[in-house]
Amino acid sequence: MAIETIKAEKVVGAVLGALQRDIVLPQLVWMDPGGDFTGAKNDTITLSIPAGTSSRKRTMRSGTTRNRGSLTEGKVSVTLDTNLYKDVEITDEELTLDIADFGRQVLQPITRAMAEGWEDELADLMDGASYAQEVAWDGDDPHGVFADCGLALDLARVPTSGRFIALGSRLANEAIKSDQLRRWDSAGDTATQALRNATIAPIAGFDRIVTVPGLDPDAGYAFHRTAYAATSKVPQVPNGVAWGASMAYNGFAMRAIRQFDASADGWVDILGFDAFVGSDIVRDHGEFNDETGVWEPAEDPQDTSDLEFIRAVKITGGSGS
């Protein structure tokens, strides 16, 4: 069997194709791909959050004074604390006799594992966060749940554009099977195609509703893109490897290297993929007004006691809970 020479450029192309199909959550969160971590203390960088403030007013000709305030930007720190990787050994026999399509048999499974690992990191972040607002799930009225999530984000003064909902497997299944979405499914080709792809098109003010198998099956999250901050960085390609390549796609940075190992029991090629990743939630200074329920940002935050995670809403109470 003729073995095709496998060039770094070909590997990069195959990786980007696989990532385009597999990654969901990283496309929906606030990404800082390839952030400058060089020399950063504890491998941590700080991203700025625009200051939250409001205008004031006074009655004209009243002689009342103008009260001066200040602008204080918020921040979220993101640490590169996880090394995602997948290394495989390819023997002479496998390379010569078994592998007919290197992209399909080797590259796609590896890059799929890397992509799913990155998405699982973000899913763990979502599942483990503490949320200021929660909405109970109702499988008979998913549209009502989505509308209540939208109201919760409205009360938190979250921008209306860039809103998404991520559902665990059971919640998504209940939503798709509900009478509401069954009727919507029959409304036209666009809806039908969306449901077949387990992606529910814009509903109740949300740009996109997606199924994420990596989430708790009975949980869901309605969030603005800036609710979760994430970053990834490509490790340097060592000079000693046979070849290596780096790439970034939709905010996900990755390195691929290939090296021959003559010290193993039987000569092998080692194909390795890896990335440094990190993520965190974005919290804001302020509090909800006891009477109106509307979020009031703190103009002069002095400590972290008033920090709340308001840019996302947790959907609770799935059938398996």
C-alpha positions as CSV (number, residue, x, y, z in Angstrom):
1,M,0.0,0.0,0.0
2,A,1.4,3.4,-0.9
3,I,1.7,5.7,2.0
4,E,1.1,9.4,1.4
5,T,3.5,11.8,2.9
6,I,1.8,13.6,5.8
7,K,2.7,17.3,5.8
8,A,2.1,19.7,8.7
9,E,-0.1,21.8,6.4
10,K,-2.4,18.9,5.7
11,V,-2.7,18.1,9.4
12,V,-3.7,21.8,10.1
13,G,-6.3,21.7,7.4
14,A,-7.8,18.5,8.7
15,V,-7.8,19.8,12.3
16,L,-9.6,23.0,11.3
17,G,-12.3,21.0,9.5
18,A,-12.9,18.8,12.5
19,L,-13.0,21.7,14.9
20,Q,-15.6,23.5,12.8
21,R,-18.0,20.6,13.2
22,D,-17.4,19.8,16.8
23,I,-17.0,22.9,18.9
24,V,-20.2,24.6,20.2
25,L,-19.8,26.3,23.5
26,P,-16.5,28.1,22.8
27,Q,-18.3,29.9,19.9
28,L,-20.9,31.3,22.4
29,V,-18.6,32.7,25.1
30,W,-16.3,35.6,25.5
31,M,-13.0,34.4,24.0
32,D,-9.6,35.9,24.3
33,P,-7.7,33.5,22.0
34,G,-3.9,33.5,22.4
35,G,-3.9,36.1,25.2
36,D,-0.5,37.4,26.2
37,F,0.5,35.2,29.1
38,T,4.2,35.6,28.6
39,G,5.7,36.6,32.0
40,A,2.2,36.8,33.6
41,K,2.2,36.0,37.3
42,N,0.7,32.6,38.0
43,D,-0.1,32.3,34.3
44,T,-3.0,34.7,34.8
45,I,-4.2,37.6,32.7
46,T,-6.9,40.2,33.7
47,L,-9.6,41.2,31.3
48,S,-11.3,44.6,31.8
49,I,-15.1,45.0,32.2
50,P,-16.5,48.4,31.3
51,A,-17.6,50.5,34.3
52,G,-21.2,50.2,35.3
53,T,-22.8,53.6,36.2
54,S,-25.9,55.7,35.7
55,S,-26.6,59.3,35.2
56,R,-28.0,61.7,37.8
57,K,-30.5,64.5,37.6
58,R,-31.3,67.8,39.4
59,T,-34.2,70.2,39.1
60,M,-33.2,73.3,37.1
61,R,-33.1,76.7,38.9
62,S,-33.2,74.8,42.2
63,G,-29.8,75.6,43.4
64,T,-29.1,72.0,44.2
65,T,-25.5,70.9,43.8
66,R,-24.2,68.4,41.3
67,N,-22.9,65.3,43.0
68,R,-19.8,64.0,41.4
69,G,-19.1,60.3,40.9
70,S,-16.4,58.1,39.4
71,L,-15.9,55.3,36.9
72,T,-14.4,52.1,38.1
73,E,-13.8,49.3,35.7
74,G,-14.5,45.7,36.7
75,K,-12.2,42.8,35.9
76,V,-12.1,39.1,35.5
77,S,-8.9,37.1,35.9
78,V,-8.4,34.0,33.6
79,T,-5.7,31.5,34.5
80,L,-4.2,29.0,32.1
81,D,-4.4,26.1,34.4
82,T,-5.2,23.1,32.2
83,N,-3.1,21.3,29.5
84,L,-5.5,19.5,27.2
85,Y,-3.6,16.9,25.2
86,K,-3.9,13.7,23.2
87,D,-0.8,11.6,22.2
88,V,-0.9,8.5,20.1
89,E,1.7,6.0,19.0
90,I,1.6,4.8,15.4
91,T,3.6,1.6,14.7
92,D,5.4,0.7,11.5
93,E,2.7,-2.0,10.9
94,E,-0.2,0.4,11.5
95,L,1.3,3.0,9.3
96,T,2.1,0.6,6.5
97,L,-0.7,-1.9,6.6
98,D,-3.7,-0.5,8.5
99,I,-4.0,3.2,7.9
100,A,-5.6,3.9,4.6
101,D,-7.1,7.3,5.3
102,F,-4.9,9.2,7.8
103,G,-7.3,12.1,8.2
104,R,-10.4,9.9,8.9
105,Q,-8.7,7.2,11.0
106,V,-6.2,9.3,13.0
107,L,-6.6,13.0,12.8
108,Q,-10.4,13.3,13.1
109,P,-10.7,11.1,16.3
110,I,-7.8,13.0,17.9
111,T,-9.1,16.5,17.1
112,R,-12.6,15.5,18.0
113,A,-11.3,14.4,21.5
114,M,-9.5,17.8,21.8
115,A,-12.5,19.8,20.8
116,E,-14.8,17.9,23.2
117,G,-12.3,18.3,26.0
118,W,-12.3,22.0,25.6
119,E,-16.1,22.1,25.5
120,D,-16.2,19.9,28.6
121,E,-14.0,22.5,30.4
122,L,-16.6,25.2,29.7
123,A,-19.5,22.8,30.6
124,D,-17.8,22.1,34.0
125,L,-17.5,25.9,34.5
126,M,-21.2,26.4,33.8
127,D,-22.3,23.5,36.0
128,G,-20.1,24.5,38.9
129,A,-20.9,28.3,39.0
130,S,-23.2,30.0,41.6
131,Y,-25.9,32.0,39.9
132,A,-27.8,35.0,41.2
133,Q,-31.0,34.0,39.4
134,E,-32.6,30.7,38.6
135,V,-35.6,29.6,36.6
136,A,-37.5,26.3,37.1
137,W,-37.9,24.0,34.1
138,D,-41.3,23.2,32.7
139,G,-41.2,20.5,30.0
140,D,-44.8,21.3,29.0
141,D,-43.9,25.0,28.5
142,P,-40.3,25.4,27.3
143,H,-41.2,28.6,25.6
144,G,-42.4,30.1,28.9
145,V,-39.2,29.0,30.5
146,F,-37.1,30.7,27.8
147,A,-39.2,33.8,28.2
148,D,-38.7,33.8,32.0
149,C,-34.9,33.5,31.4
150,G,-35.1,36.5,29.1
151,L,-36.9,38.5,31.8
152,A,-34.3,37.6,34.3
153,L,-31.6,38.8,32.0
154,D,-33.6,41.9,31.3
155,L,-33.8,42.7,35.0
156,A,-30.1,42.2,35.3
157,R,-29.7,44.8,32.5
158,V,-27.9,42.3,30.3
159,P,-27.8,43.4,26.6
160,T,-30.4,41.8,24.4
161,S,-28.0,40.9,21.6
162,G,-25.6,38.0,22.1
163,R,-27.9,35.9,24.3
164,F,-27.8,32.1,24.1
165,I,-29.3,29.1,25.9
166,A,-27.4,25.8,26.4
167,L,-29.4,22.8,27.4
168,G,-28.3,19.4,28.9
169,S,-29.4,16.4,26.9
170,R,-32.6,15.6,28.8
171,L,-33.9,19.2,28.9
172,A,-33.1,19.5,25.2
173,N,-35.0,16.3,24.5
174,E,-38.0,17.5,26.4
175,A,-38.0,20.8,24.6
176,I,-37.8,19.3,21.1
177,K,-40.6,16.8,21.9
178,S,-42.9,19.5,23.5
179,D,-46.1,20.3,21.6
180,Q,-45.0,23.9,21.3
181,L,-41.9,23.0,19.3
182,R,-43.6,20.2,17.5
183,R,-46.0,22.8,16.0
184,W,-43.0,25.1,15.4
185,D,-41.2,22.2,13.7
186,S,-44.0,22.0,11.1
187,A,-43.8,25.7,10.4
188,G,-41.2,25.4,7.7
189,D,-37.9,24.0,6.4
190,T,-35.7,26.3,8.5
191,A,-37.3,25.1,11.8
192,T,-37.2,21.4,10.7
193,Q,-33.5,21.6,9.7
194,A,-32.7,23.3,13.1
195,L,-34.4,20.6,15.1
196,R,-32.7,17.9,13.1
197,N,-29.4,19.4,14.0
198,A,-30.4,19.6,17.7
199,T,-30.1,23.4,17.5
200,I,-33.3,25.4,18.1
201,A,-33.4,28.6,16.1
202,P,-34.0,32.0,17.8
203,I,-36.8,31.9,20.3
204,A,-37.9,34.3,23.0
205,G,-35.1,36.8,22.3
206,F,-32.3,34.3,22.3
207,D,-30.0,34.2,19.3
208,R,-29.4,30.5,19.5
209,I,-30.5,27.5,21.7
210,V,-28.1,24.5,21.6
211,T,-27.9,21.0,23.0
212,V,-24.6,20.4,24.9
213,P,-24.1,16.7,25.9
214,G,-21.2,17.7,28.2
215,L,-23.6,19.6,30.5
216,D,-25.5,18.1,33.4
217,P,-28.4,16.4,31.4
218,D,-31.0,18.0,33.7
219,A,-29.6,21.6,33.7
220,G,-29.6,24.5,31.3
221,Y,-28.2,28.0,31.2
222,A,-29.4,31.2,29.6
223,F,-26.5,33.6,29.3
224,H,-25.0,36.5,27.5
225,R,-21.8,36.0,25.6
226,T,-19.8,37.9,28.2
227,A,-21.0,35.7,31.1
228,Y,-18.1,33.3,30.7
229,A,-14.5,34.3,29.8
230,A,-12.2,31.8,28.2
231,T,-8.8,31.7,26.6
232,S,-6.5,29.2,25.0
233,K,-2.8,29.4,24.0
234,V,-0.7,27.4,21.6
235,P,2.4,25.8,23.2
236,Q,5.7,26.5,21.4
237,V,6.7,23.9,18.8
238,P,10.0,22.4,20.0
239,N,12.9,22.7,17.6
240,G,13.7,19.0,18.0
241,V,10.6,17.5,16.6
242,A,10.3,16.2,13.0
243,W,7.6,18.7,12.3
244,G,5.1,20.8,14.1
245,A,2.3,23.3,13.5
246,S,0.1,25.7,15.4
247,M,-3.3,26.9,14.6
248,A,-6.3,28.8,16.1
249,Y,-9.9,28.4,15.0
250,N,-12.9,30.1,16.5
251,G,-10.9,31.0,19.6
252,F,-9.4,27.5,20.1
253,A,-5.7,27.3,19.8
254,M,-3.9,24.0,19.3
255,R,-0.4,22.6,18.6
256,A,0.3,19.4,16.5
257,I,3.7,17.7,16.5
258,R,5.1,14.5,15.1
259,Q,8.2,12.8,16.3
260,F,9.9,9.4,15.6
261,D,10.8,7.3,18.7
262,A,13.4,4.6,18.1
263,S,13.7,3.8,21.8
264,A,10.3,2.2,22.0
265,D,9.7,-1.5,21.8
266,G,9.4,-1.4,18.0
267,W,9.9,1.9,16.2
268,V,6.9,4.2,16.5
269,D,5.8,7.6,15.3
270,I,4.3,9.8,18.1
271,L,1.6,12.1,17.0
272,G,0.7,14.7,19.7
273,F,-1.9,17.5,20.0
274,D,-2.2,19.9,22.9
275,A,-3.3,23.3,24.1
276,F,-3.2,25.4,27.3
277,V,-6.7,26.6,28.3
278,G,-8.4,28.5,31.1
279,S,-11.8,30.0,31.9
280,D,-13.8,31.8,34.5
281,I,-17.2,33.4,35.1
282,V,-17.7,37.2,34.9
283,R,-19.2,38.8,38.0
284,D,-20.5,42.3,38.4
285,H,-20.5,44.8,41.3
286,G,-24.0,45.9,42.4
287,E,-27.3,44.5,43.8
288,F,-30.9,43.9,42.8
289,N,-33.3,46.5,44.0
290,D,-35.6,45.0,46.6
291,E,-38.7,46.7,45.3
292,T,-38.3,46.6,41.5
293,G,-36.0,43.6,41.2
294,V,-33.8,45.5,38.7
295,W,-30.1,45.3,38.9
296,E,-28.4,48.4,40.1
297,P,-24.6,48.5,39.4
298,A,-22.3,49.8,42.1
299,E,-20.7,53.0,40.9
300,D,-17.8,53.0,43.4
301,P,-17.1,49.4,44.3
302,Q,-14.6,49.1,47.1
303,D,-14.5,45.4,47.8
304,T,-15.7,42.1,46.4
305,S,-18.7,41.7,48.8
306,D,-21.2,43.0,46.2
307,L,-20.0,40.8,43.3
308,E,-22.8,38.8,41.7
309,F,-23.0,36.5,38.7
310,I,-25.9,38.1,36.9
311,R,-24.9,37.6,33.2
312,A,-26.3,34.0,33.2
313,V,-29.4,32.3,34.6
314,K,-29.5,28.7,35.7
315,I,-32.4,26.5,34.5
316,T,-33.2,23.9,37.3
317,G,-35.6,21.1,38.0
318,G,-35.2,18.8,35.0
319,S,-37.1,15.4,35.1
320,G,-33.9,13.6,36.3
321,S,-33.2,15.9,39.1
